[in-house]
Amino acid sequence: MIIYKSKEEIRGIRKSNRIVAKILAELKALIQPGVSTLELDEFAEKKAREMGSVPAFKNYKGYPASLCTSINEEIVHGIPSSSRKLKEGDIIGLDFGVIYDGYYGDAAVTYPVGNISPKAEKLIQTAKEAFYKGFEKVQIGNRISDISFAIQNHVESQGFSVIRAFVGHGIGFSLHEEPQVPNFGLPGRGPKIKAGLTIAIEPMIAEGGWDVEILHDKWTAVTRDRSLSAHHENTVVSTTQGPEILSKIGDEKSELPDAKEKYYA
Protein backbone atom coordinates (compact mmCIF):
# COMPACT_ATOMS: atom_id res chain seq x y z
CA MET A 1 0.00 0.00 0.00
CA ILE A 2 1.29 3.46 -0.92
CA ILE A 3 1.31 5.91 1.99
CA TYR A 4 0.72 9.51 0.91
CA LYS A 5 2.22 12.01 3.35
CA SER A 6 0.64 15.07 4.96
CA LYS A 7 2.24 18.52 5.10
CA GLU A 8 3.59 17.86 8.59
CA GLU A 9 4.89 14.45 7.64
CA ILE A 10 6.69 15.91 4.63
CA ARG A 11 8.34 18.42 6.94
CA GLY A 12 9.66 15.56 9.05
CA ILE A 13 10.93 13.64 6.03
CA ARG A 14 12.56 16.81 4.72
CA LYS A 15 14.48 17.25 7.99
CA SER A 16 15.87 13.72 7.92
CA ASN A 17 16.91 14.10 4.30
CA ARG A 18 18.70 17.39 4.98
CA ILE A 19 20.86 15.55 7.50
CA VAL A 20 21.65 12.88 4.89
CA ALA A 21 22.46 15.49 2.26
CA LYS A 22 24.71 17.49 4.58
CA ILE A 23 26.74 14.42 5.56
CA LEU A 24 27.12 13.21 1.97
CA ALA A 25 28.30 16.67 0.94
CA GLU A 26 30.83 16.77 3.79
CA LEU A 27 32.14 13.32 2.88
CA LYS A 28 33.27 14.69 -0.48
CA ALA A 29 36.20 16.48 1.18
CA LEU A 30 37.43 13.18 2.61
CA ILE A 31 37.49 11.35 -0.72
CA GLN A 32 41.19 11.07 -1.58
CA PRO A 33 43.76 8.35 -2.19
CA GLY A 34 44.80 6.47 0.94
CA VAL A 35 41.55 6.99 2.88
CA SER A 36 39.87 3.78 4.01
CA THR A 37 36.19 3.17 3.49
CA LEU A 38 35.89 2.48 7.23
CA GLU A 39 37.05 6.05 7.94
CA LEU A 40 34.22 7.31 5.74
CA ASP A 41 31.73 5.13 7.57
CA GLU A 42 32.92 6.28 10.99
CA PHE A 43 32.69 9.92 9.92
CA ALA A 44 29.14 9.50 8.60
CA GLU A 45 27.90 7.71 11.72
CA LYS A 46 29.51 10.21 14.09
CA LYS A 47 28.02 13.15 12.21
CA ALA A 48 24.59 11.57 12.05
CA ARG A 49 24.48 11.00 15.80
CA GLU A 50 25.81 14.51 16.52
CA MET A 51 22.85 15.85 14.53
CA GLY A 52 20.37 13.89 16.61
CA SER A 53 19.67 11.14 14.09
CA VAL A 54 20.29 7.40 13.93
CA PRO A 55 21.96 5.69 10.95
CA ALA A 56 19.19 3.91 9.06
CA PHE A 57 21.28 1.21 7.39
CA LYS A 58 23.20 -0.10 10.41
CA ASN A 59 21.86 -3.56 11.32
CA TYR A 60 19.10 -3.20 8.71
CA LYS A 61 18.51 -6.82 7.69
CA GLY A 62 21.96 -7.52 9.13
CA TYR A 63 23.95 -4.88 7.24
CA PRO A 64 27.01 -4.25 9.45
CA ALA A 65 27.75 -0.56 8.77
CA SER A 66 26.14 2.88 8.57
CA LEU A 67 27.38 3.83 5.10
CA CYS A 68 27.48 1.83 1.86
CA THR A 69 30.81 2.36 0.08
CA SER A 70 30.82 0.90 -3.43
CA ILE A 71 34.03 1.24 -5.45
CA ASN A 72 34.41 0.95 -9.23
CA GLU A 73 32.57 -2.22 -10.36
CA GLU A 74 30.63 -2.36 -7.08
CA ILE A 75 27.07 -1.24 -7.73
CA VAL A 76 25.62 -0.98 -4.21
CA HIS A 77 25.99 -2.28 -0.65
CA GLY A 78 29.77 -2.22 -0.50
CA ILE A 79 30.76 -2.83 3.14
CA PRO A 80 33.28 -0.36 4.66
CA SER A 81 36.62 -1.85 5.73
CA SER A 82 39.85 -0.60 7.29
CA SER A 83 41.78 -2.53 4.65
CA ARG A 84 39.92 -1.08 1.66
CA LYS A 85 41.70 2.14 0.78
CA LEU A 86 40.85 4.51 -2.03
CA LYS A 87 43.22 4.79 -4.98
CA GLU A 88 43.80 7.51 -7.55
CA GLY A 89 41.38 7.00 -10.43
CA ASP A 90 38.74 5.11 -8.44
CA ILE A 91 35.12 6.13 -8.32
CA ILE A 92 33.09 5.51 -5.16
CA GLY A 93 29.35 5.42 -4.60
CA LEU A 94 28.25 6.55 -1.14
CA ASP A 95 24.74 5.55 -0.07
CA PHE A 96 23.52 6.83 3.29
CA GLY A 97 20.32 7.05 5.29
CA VAL A 98 19.18 8.26 8.70
CA ILE A 99 16.16 8.19 10.97
CA TYR A 100 15.29 11.53 12.56
CA ASP A 101 12.25 11.92 14.79
CA GLY A 102 10.81 8.75 13.29
CA TYR A 103 11.24 9.80 9.65
CA TYR A 104 13.65 8.27 7.13
CA GLY A 105 16.03 9.98 4.74
CA ASP A 106 18.02 8.26 1.97
CA ALA A 107 20.34 9.47 -0.78
CA ALA A 108 23.44 8.43 -2.71
CA VAL A 109 26.14 10.05 -4.80
CA THR A 110 29.18 8.83 -6.74
CA TYR A 111 32.43 10.74 -6.27
CA PRO A 112 35.74 10.61 -8.18
CA VAL A 113 38.96 9.82 -6.34
CA GLY A 114 41.51 12.27 -7.71
CA ASN A 115 41.80 12.27 -11.49
CA ILE A 116 39.56 9.77 -13.23
CA SER A 117 39.13 8.69 -16.84
CA PRO A 118 36.84 10.62 -19.20
CA LYS A 119 34.62 7.52 -19.47
CA ALA A 120 34.27 7.36 -15.67
CA GLU A 121 33.41 11.07 -15.56
CA LYS A 122 30.73 10.54 -18.20
CA LEU A 123 29.33 7.58 -16.28
CA ILE A 124 28.99 9.61 -13.07
CA GLN A 125 27.44 12.52 -14.94
CA THR A 126 25.01 10.26 -16.77
CA ALA A 127 23.78 8.70 -13.52
CA LYS A 128 23.10 12.18 -12.14
CA GLU A 129 21.41 13.33 -15.35
CA ALA A 130 19.28 10.18 -15.35
CA PHE A 131 18.05 11.01 -11.87
CA TYR A 132 16.88 14.42 -13.11
CA LYS A 133 15.21 12.87 -16.16
CA GLY A 134 13.22 10.71 -13.77
CA PHE A 135 12.61 13.55 -11.33
CA GLU A 136 11.03 15.64 -14.09
CA LYS A 137 8.37 12.95 -14.50
CA VAL A 138 7.24 13.20 -10.87
CA GLN A 139 4.11 15.05 -11.89
CA ILE A 140 0.60 14.47 -10.58
CA GLY A 141 -1.27 12.25 -13.05
CA ASN A 142 1.85 10.59 -14.46
CA ARG A 143 2.58 6.98 -13.66
CA ILE A 144 5.55 5.48 -11.84
CA SER A 145 6.87 3.82 -15.01
CA ASP A 146 7.10 7.23 -16.68
CA ILE A 147 9.99 7.84 -14.27
CA SER A 148 11.48 4.45 -15.14
CA PHE A 149 11.27 4.98 -18.88
CA ALA A 150 12.85 8.44 -18.72
CA ILE A 151 15.81 7.09 -16.76
CA GLN A 152 16.41 4.11 -19.02
CA ASN A 153 16.04 6.15 -22.19
CA HIS A 154 18.67 8.66 -21.10
CA VAL A 155 21.16 6.10 -19.80
CA GLU A 156 21.03 3.98 -22.92
CA SER A 157 21.24 7.05 -25.17
CA GLN A 158 24.66 7.69 -23.59
CA GLY A 159 25.89 4.17 -24.32
CA PHE A 160 25.52 2.77 -20.80
CA SER A 161 23.21 0.15 -19.28
CA VAL A 162 20.67 0.28 -16.45
CA ILE A 163 21.05 -2.16 -13.57
CA ARG A 164 17.82 -4.14 -13.27
CA ALA A 165 18.39 -6.09 -10.05
CA PHE A 166 17.79 -3.07 -7.80
CA VAL A 167 15.11 -0.36 -7.84
CA GLY A 168 14.06 2.86 -6.18
CA HIS A 169 11.32 2.83 -3.58
CA GLY A 170 8.83 4.67 -1.44
CA ILE A 171 10.22 6.09 1.79
CA GLY A 172 9.16 8.04 4.87
CA PHE A 173 7.93 5.98 7.79
CA SER A 174 10.15 3.07 6.73
CA LEU A 175 13.33 2.83 4.69
CA HIS A 176 11.58 0.85 1.97
CA GLU A 177 7.90 1.44 1.27
CA GLU A 178 5.65 0.97 -1.74
CA PRO A 179 5.83 1.69 -4.59
CA GLN A 180 8.91 0.19 -6.19
CA VAL A 181 10.47 2.58 -8.71
CA PRO A 182 12.42 0.64 -11.37
CA ASN A 183 15.01 2.39 -13.51
CA PHE A 184 13.76 0.70 -16.67
CA GLY A 185 10.47 -0.14 -18.34
CA LEU A 186 7.76 1.12 -20.66
CA PRO A 187 5.89 4.35 -19.84
CA GLY A 188 2.27 4.63 -18.73
CA ARG A 189 2.29 1.76 -16.26
CA GLY A 190 2.10 1.33 -12.51
CA PRO A 191 0.42 3.53 -9.88
CA LYS A 192 -0.56 7.07 -10.70
CA ILE A 193 1.49 9.79 -9.02
CA LYS A 194 -0.49 11.79 -6.47
CA ALA A 195 0.34 14.67 -4.14
CA GLY A 196 2.15 13.55 -1.02
CA LEU A 197 4.05 10.70 -2.68
CA THR A 198 7.58 10.40 -1.26
CA ILE A 199 9.97 8.19 -3.19
CA ALA A 200 13.70 7.56 -3.55
CA ILE A 201 14.68 7.72 -7.21
CA GLU A 202 18.05 6.05 -7.69
CA PRO A 203 19.53 5.23 -11.08
CA MET A 204 22.24 2.58 -10.85
CA ILE A 205 24.05 2.28 -14.15
CA ALA A 206 26.99 0.40 -15.66
CA GLU A 207 29.64 1.04 -18.27
CA GLY A 208 29.12 -2.48 -19.62
CA GLY A 209 26.36 -5.03 -19.10
CA TRP A 210 23.61 -4.89 -16.49
CA ASP A 211 24.05 -8.40 -15.06
CA VAL A 212 24.81 -8.50 -11.34
CA GLU A 213 26.78 -10.76 -9.03
CA ILE A 214 26.64 -10.76 -5.21
CA LEU A 215 30.02 -11.30 -3.54
CA HIS A 216 30.80 -13.77 -0.75
CA ASP A 217 29.95 -11.21 1.95
CA LYS A 218 26.32 -11.61 0.77
CA TRP A 219 25.95 -7.82 0.46
CA THR A 220 28.28 -6.29 -2.11
CA ALA A 221 26.69 -6.25 -5.58
CA VAL A 222 29.09 -5.98 -8.52
CA THR A 223 28.70 -5.91 -12.28
CA ARG A 224 29.22 -9.43 -13.58
CA ASP A 225 31.57 -8.18 -16.29
CA ARG A 226 33.36 -6.00 -13.69
CA SER A 227 32.70 -2.81 -15.63
CA LEU A 228 32.40 0.48 -13.73
CA SER A 229 29.12 1.37 -12.05
CA ALA A 230 27.68 4.67 -10.76
CA HIS A 231 24.74 5.45 -8.47
CA HIS A 232 22.82 8.67 -7.88
CA GLU A 233 19.84 8.87 -5.51
CA ASN A 234 17.60 11.47 -3.94
CA THR A 235 14.41 11.37 -1.92
CA VAL A 236 11.72 13.46 -3.62
CA VAL A 237 8.11 14.46 -2.97
CA SER A 238 5.26 15.12 -5.38
CA THR A 239 3.28 18.30 -4.71
CA THR A 240 0.63 20.30 -6.55
CA GLN A 241 3.38 22.83 -7.24
CA GLY A 242 5.62 20.22 -8.83
CA PRO A 243 8.22 17.82 -7.45
CA GLU A 244 10.78 18.76 -4.81
CA ILE A 245 14.12 17.16 -3.96
CA LEU A 246 14.25 16.65 -0.20
CA SER A 247 17.87 15.48 -0.06
CA LYS A 248 19.80 18.21 -1.88
CA ILE A 249 23.44 17.05 -2.06
CA GLY A 250 26.04 19.76 -2.64
CA ASP A 251 25.37 21.24 -6.07
CA GLU A 252 21.98 19.65 -6.66
CA LYS A 253 19.58 21.95 -8.49
CA SER A 254 16.86 21.89 -5.83
CA GLU A 255 16.07 24.60 -3.32
CA LEU A 256 18.64 25.44 -0.67
CA PRO A 257 17.87 24.00 2.78
CA ASP A 258 16.42 27.28 4.05
CA ALA A 259 14.46 28.03 0.90
CA LYS A 260 10.66 28.24 0.80
CA GLU A 261 9.09 24.82 1.21
CA LYS A 262 6.54 23.37 -1.18
CA TYR A 263 3.36 21.83 0.13
CA TYR A 264 0.45 20.20 -1.56
CA ALA A 265 -3.08 21.55 -1.09
Secondary structure, 3 states (H helix, E strand, C coil): CECCCCHHHHHHHHHHHHHHHHHHHHHHHHCCCCCEHHHHHHHHHHHHHHCCCEECCCCHHHCCCCEEEEECCEEECCCCCCCCECCCCCEEEEEEEEEECCEEEEEEEEEECCCCCHHHHHHHHHHHHHHHHHHCCCCCCCEHHHHHHHHHHHHHHCCCEECCCCCEEECCCCCCEEEEECCCCCCCCCCECCCCCEEEECCEEECCCCCEEECCCCCCEEECCCCCEEECEEEEEEECCEEEECCCCCCCCCCCCCCCCCCCC
